[in-house]
Amino acid sequence: MDLFLVSFGALFSIMNPLGTVPVFVGLTQESTKKERGVIAFWTSFNVWIILLLSFFAGKYILSFFGISLNALKIAGGLIIASSGFALLTGKFKEHKGMKRDKIEKDIRTRDAISLTPLAIPMLAGPGTISLLITFNQEYQSTLQIGIILLSLLVTTVAIYMILKSSHVIVKFLGASGINALSRVIGFIVIAIGVEYIISSAVSIIEAIEF
């Protein structure tokens, strides 16, 4: 249960689907309720596939490039912490490479927006991918893998429900409410990134001492 809460909390905080709500609303402003539901479903499905690939292919990526787990955790921690700072300063979309003119260009030139820009880079970005690669290296028993997969599924279901209800959420919370929640989540994300960096530094120091 602890592993599930840790993995789900980390994934949900780093992906921050609430921060994606304003972008989703902007991109689907002229869509019907049914069309928004379809886009939300395929966005969540694409995210789920990306998460699975990141988790199961992680060890091969590390092996191919000769990257140690501690190096990955430090790099991932920096990326995660920078995402948290972007949330705190209200520059999450810019941090993800989602400038307003780029969004408007995408919606005019793409029939489907579920893969990009919504799934990538808004939800499943570098921080999420590096986190899952780390999970793959740290949790390798059958039970642990099953729990991680369950947390991935629950996370994607939560993303679907949030995106599907995005227009209602915007009306209820308003821009200021979403901004406040994003800043709280940003603080948590920074803490997660710092924790990864500290744990890696401790492991390196212990290895040197012994």
Summary of the structure (lengths in Angstrom):
residues: 210
radius of gyration: 17.5
end to end distance: 33.3
largest distance: 62.6
contacts: 691
relative contact order: 0.22
helix: 87%
strand: 0%
